[in-house]
Every structure is written in structure tokens, then in C-alpha cells.
Amino acid sequence: MSKSQRFTKPLFTLLLLASLLVSLTSVFAQDGEPFEISDEYAGTQIRVIAANHPWNEALQRIIPEFEEASGITIRLESYFEDQLSQRLQIGLTGGTAEADVFMFRPLQEGLLFEQNGWVADLSEFAANDAQWNLADWQPGPMGTVTSGEVLFGIPIVTERQALYYRKDLLEEAGIEVPQTLEELAAAVEALHDPDNGLYGIVLRGQRSAAVTQFSSFLYSFGGEWIDEEGNSAVGSPEAIEAYQFYGDLLRNYGPPGTLNMSWPQAIAVFAQGQAAFYLDADILYTNVTNPEASLVVDSVGFAPFPEGPAGRRPYSVTSWALGMNSESENKEAAWEFMRWATSPDIVARMQSEFGQSGARASVWASPEGLGGFPEDLANAIVVNGETGVGFDRPRVIRVGEARDIVGQPIVTAIEGGDVASAAEEADGSFQEFLEEEAAEFAASE
């Protein structure tokens, strides 16, 4: 089994079973009581390094509440994403204990941080904290921060792929909201009217940028990036079928310039009323519900990702997590801060007051958790979370290089080329990539 696949094993399976149990009980807070904060570590100073991100901005407003209750002082520094990543890697490589807690992107840096031993294993903290409740977390996002039996981060911001659609257009045409990818293709074709400036669908088409959104199609067709033995799976029949389907939608019913579109360009087309359907991350929804940026505010609807031949398997990932420095000299106090920042009460406030999507099953099952989102979007998020997959790109260290490789068949499909040949070529290149990365990691141990 390859290092890139270890996260799918024991702890992730346990989390899946536990999450299903919690979804049945829908416990919002432990025994209905407010979340308790210990003052055992009063006088300790915790250094937190964070990204310039809405979650961080929201947390800063309520950190004084934690400091007052715990007696712990939080020294928080904020950086732009690239600056944060660079600063973390420099500091963690040097083995410094200066930072105790930090925000990081599990899908970009998680495997690198975990394999190098830079992040503390939080499994024992989590398992022994009954009030924090490990069983309450959705399995997809927790799978993103899990490697074997190692829990190397806690989800703070999550996202899933949702279907954005024009309610007015569907109603006028008498078309039901698509529940399957087959129904989606039919609806896209029926509503496609380029002569009048309306395209059936808009999606990301840039080679690397499209990979994350294509992943939901890949999984729902029964494909994977990497198989259980750690080998490339992008040349499988299921992957080829998914590549073909995605490319056909955009080639036949997408707007001009699709190959140059990442999410800002694609969502702008939908927001300006030029597309009937759009599929992308649910956290982008404010771009189409803001009257200052969107012409479809009154007509936009949201739905779960449609079912494919292998079911509904959209990505459900942790885009940002909290990690603990393995060299921290204040681990217990650092955990006290982390458990509070990711407690049911705080996750509920983040969702309802600040629109920051968390990963606690109990919060999504509560009125408080749903309060910050449009009702149909909240429903789509809950449905997508039930069967979501915890990664939206290959789980490797050199993520950018991998995305370029596996994204090439998407481009070929959009251009109308030989998808099977492109997938076969990508499969060979990706296999070489995986073997090379595995060898590099083995040599570093």
C-alpha cells in the first residue's frame, strides 16, 4: 500500500461508523450543556499562525471569550496563503517550537507535513475528549486530515460540489431538477440556446483548475485517482467514461473560452445569466446571491451533486484545517484552544453568523447550523456530506504537478480529441510520478 493511500484505512473507517451513529442521535452539544473550557493552563501563551481568511477573521472576534474563560493568551499572526505556506515550511523544517497551532491546507500540504513529522498526532487528544466528541465529525472532511491511524489536523472550513441552476429556466421548460448525471445532460441539452446568449452549462475548463471539480464526476462514475495498491487509476474504463462525459458537456453546451476558465471566470458566466447550470464548490454561493455581483439572485437554486453510475459521490473536503506543531512545548494548552475553536458551539456560530462551513454532523442537523445558508443549499450540503469523498485531487506531495498530469485528458475531451489515448498517456505519466515520489520518500526515511 502506498503512502498516499494510508489515510483511507483504520481511523477513517472508525470515523465513518461513528459519524453515522451521530447522525442518528443528532446531539448538538454534549448532554445539552455549554462547552466547557478549562482554566488549568491559565498563564500560558499560545502562538497561532493563520491565513488571511474569513474563518480567521471571524475567530478573532470571539477569541477574547476563550482567553477570559481559559486564562490562556492567544498570540495570533495572519499571512496571505502563499506567505503562510512558505513561513510554515521554513519554520517546521527547522524544527522550531515557536508556533504552537497553525492553519494549513490539507489537500495541498497535509501529506508533506504528516510524512515529515511536522504535525502532532491528535488522535489521543481527540479520543480522550468526550465533550469534544470525535464521533460527531463527518467522515469525508475527517478523511482529508487522517493518515492511517494518525489524525494530523482538525477541519475548520469544508466544501462540497453543488449543482447551481436557474429555477426560472427549468420551470418555464417544465424540467425537474436533475437527480442524476444522465438527467443533467438531458436538461443541459434542452436549455442550451447559444443564439440567444444562453449556454447549457458552465464548468471549469483549465487543465489544473478543473481537476478538483472533475473529481466528483470521476468518483460518481466509479473511478479513482489511485487504486488500492497505490497505482495510477486514471486510465481505467470508469475514468475514461468520466473524462468523456465532462468534456462532452463543455464542448457541446459550454460557453466560448471554456479552456481558459477557472472558478472566477466560470461563476461569472452563471452570475450574469448566461448559463442554465453550474457545478462548483458550495462555498462560492455568495457570488451568485449578492445583488451587487449577480443578475440571477432571484432565480438561482441549489441541489446536491447528481448521482452517477456509481451513485452520488461528490468530494467533501477540508479546505482549511488546524494543526499542532509536533515540536510545541505547550501541547495541552494548544489542544485546549483547538478543541474550543472546533467545538460544536463555535462551529455552529461560524456557520450561522459568518457562513463558514464546518464538518460537524450535529451542527448540520441543527437549526443553528443551517441558519447561515439558503435552505436548498443547506439541504444540498447535508446530502452531499453523507456520501462525500475526502479528497478532490490526487493525494500526493507534489500536488500541482499531479494535477497537470491528470488534468490533460479533461482538456483533450473538451477539444474533442481521443480521450482514451489521452487517459492512457496520463495513466503512464502519473504512474511514473507515483513511483518517483514513493522512491523519494523512501530515500528520505
C-alpha positions, 0 to 999 in steps of 0.5 A, spaced: 500 500 500 502 506 498 503 512 502 498 516 499 493 511 500 494 510 508 489 515 510 483 511 507 484 505 512 483 504 520 481 511 523 477 513 517 473 507 517 472 508 525 470 515 523 465 513 518 461 508 523 461 513 528 459 519 524 453 515 522 451 513 529 451 521 530 447 522 525 442 518 528 442 521 535 443 528 532 446 531 539 448 538 538 452 539 544 454 534 549 448 532 554 445 539 552 450 543 556 455 549 554 462 547 552 466 547 557 473 550 557 478 549 562 482 554 566 488 549 568 493 552 563 491 559 565 498 563 564 500 560 558 501 563 551 499 560 545 502 562 538 497 561 532 499 562 525 493 563 520 491 565 513 488 571 511 481 568 511 474 569 513 474 563 518 480 567 521 477 573 521 471 571 524 475 567 530 478 573 532 472 576 534 470 571 539 477 569 541 477 574 547 471 569 550 476 563 550 482 567 553 477 570 559 474 563 560 481 559 559 486 564 562 490 562 556 493 568 551 492 567 544 498 570 540 495 570 533 499 572 526 495 572 519 499 571 512 496 571 505 496 563 503 502 563 499 506 567 505 503 562 510 505 556 506 512 558 505 513 561 513 510 554 515 515 550 511 521 554 513 519 554 520 517 546 521 523 544 517 527 547 522 524 544 527 522 550 531 517 550 537 515 557 536 508 556 533 504 552 537 497 551 532 497 553 525 492 553 519 494 549 513 491 546 507 490 539 507 489 537 500 495 541 498 500 540 504 497 535 509 501 529 506 508 533 506 507 535 513 504 528 516 510 524 512 515 529 515 513 529 522 511 536 522 504 535 525 502 532 532 498 526 532 491 528 535 488 522 535 489 521 543 487 528 544 481 527 540 479 520 543 480 522 550 475 528 549 468 526 550 465 533 550 469 534 544 466 528 541 470 525 535 464 521 533 460 527 531 465 529 525 463 527 518 467 522 515 469 525 508 472 532 511 475 527 517 478 523 511 482 529 508 486 530 515 487 522 517 493 518 515 492 511 517 491 511 524 494 518 525 489 524 525 494 530 523 489 536 523 482 538 525 477 541 519 475 548 520 472 550 513 469 544 508 466 544 501 462 540 497 460 540 489 453 543 488 449 543 482 447 551 481 441 552 476 436 557 474 429 555 477 426 560 472 429 556 466 427 549 468 420 551 470 418 555 464 421 548 460 417 544 465 424 540 467 425 537 474 431 538 477 436 533 475 437 527 480 442 524 476 448 525 471 444 522 465 438 527 467 443 533 467 445 532 460 438 531 458 436 538 461 443 541 459 441 539 452 434 542 452 436 549 455 442 550 451 440 556 446 447 559 444 443 564 439 440 567 444 446 568 449 444 562 453 449 556 454 447 549 457 452 549 462 458 552 465 464 548 468 471 549 469 475 548 463 483 549 465 487 543 465 489 544 473 483 548 475 478 543 473 481 537 476 478 538 483 471 539 480 472 533 475 473 529 481 466 528 483 464 526 476 470 521 476 468 518 483 460 518 481 462 514 475 466 509 479 473 511 478 479 513 482 485 517 482 489 511 485 487 504 486 488 500 492 495 498 491 497 505 490 497 505 482 495 510 477 487 509 476 486 514 471 486 510 465 481 505 467 474 504 463 470 508 469 475 514 468 475 514 461 467 514 461 468 520 466 473 524 462 468 523 456 462 525 459 465 532 462 468 534 456 462 532 452 458 537 456 463 543 455 464 542 448 457 541 446 453 546 451 459 550 454 460 557 453 466 560 448 473 560 452 471 554 456 479 552 456 481 558 459 476 558 465 477 557 472 472 558 478 472 566 477 471 566 470 466 560 470 461 563 476 461 569 472 458 566 466 452 563 471 452 570 475 450 574 469 445 569 466 448 566 461 448 559 463 442 554 465 447 550 470 453 550 474 457 545 478 462 548 483 464 548 490 458 550 495 462 555 498 462 560 492 454 561 493 455 568 495 457 570 488 451 568 485 446 571 491 449 578 492 445 583 488 451 587 487 455 581 483 449 577 480 443 578 475 440 571 477 439 572 485 432 571 484 432 565 480 438 561 482 437 554 486 441 549 489 441 541 489 446 536 491 451 533 486 447 528 481 448 521 482 452 517 477 453 510 475 456 509 481 451 513 485 452 520 488 459 521 490 461 528 490 468 530 494 467 533 501 473 536 503 477 540 508 479 546 505 482 549 511 484 545 517 488 546 524 494 543 526 499 542 532 506 543 531 509 536 533 515 540 536 510 545 541 512 545 548 505 547 550 501 541 547 495 541 552 494 548 552 494 548 544 489 542 544 485 546 549 484 552 544 483 547 538 478 543 541 474 550 543 475 553 536 472 546 533 467 545 538 460 544 536 458 551 539 463 555 535 462 551 529 455 552 529 456 560 530 461 560 524 456 557 520 450 561 522 453 568 523 459 568 518 457 562 513 463 558 514 462 551 513 464 546 518 464 538 518 460 537 524 454 532 523 450 535 529 451 542 527 448 540 520 442 537 523 441 543 527 437 549 526 443 553 528 447 550 523 443 551 517 441 558 519 447 561 515 445 558 508 439 558 503 435 552 505 436 548 498 443 549 499 443 547 506 439 541 504 444 540 498 450 540 503 447 535 508 446 530 502 452 531 499 456 530 506 453 523 507 456 520 501 462 525 500 469 523 498 475 526 502 479 528 497 478 532 490 485 531 487 490 526 487 493 525 494 500 526 493 506 531 495 507 534 489 500 536 488 500 541 482 504 537 478 499 531 479 494 535 477 497 537 470 498 530 469 491 528 470 488 534 468 490 533 460 485 528 458 479 533 461 482 538 456 483 533 450 475 531 451 473 538 451 477 539 444 474 533 442 480 529 441 481 521 443 480 521 450 482 514 451 489 515 448 489 521 452 487 517 459 492 512 457 498 517 456 496 520 463 495 513 466 503 512 464 505 519 466 502 519 473 504 512 474 511 514 473 510 520 478 507 515 483 513 511 483 518 517 483 515 520 489 514 513 493 522 512 491 523 519 494 520 518 500 523 512 501 530 515 500 528 520 505 526 515 511 
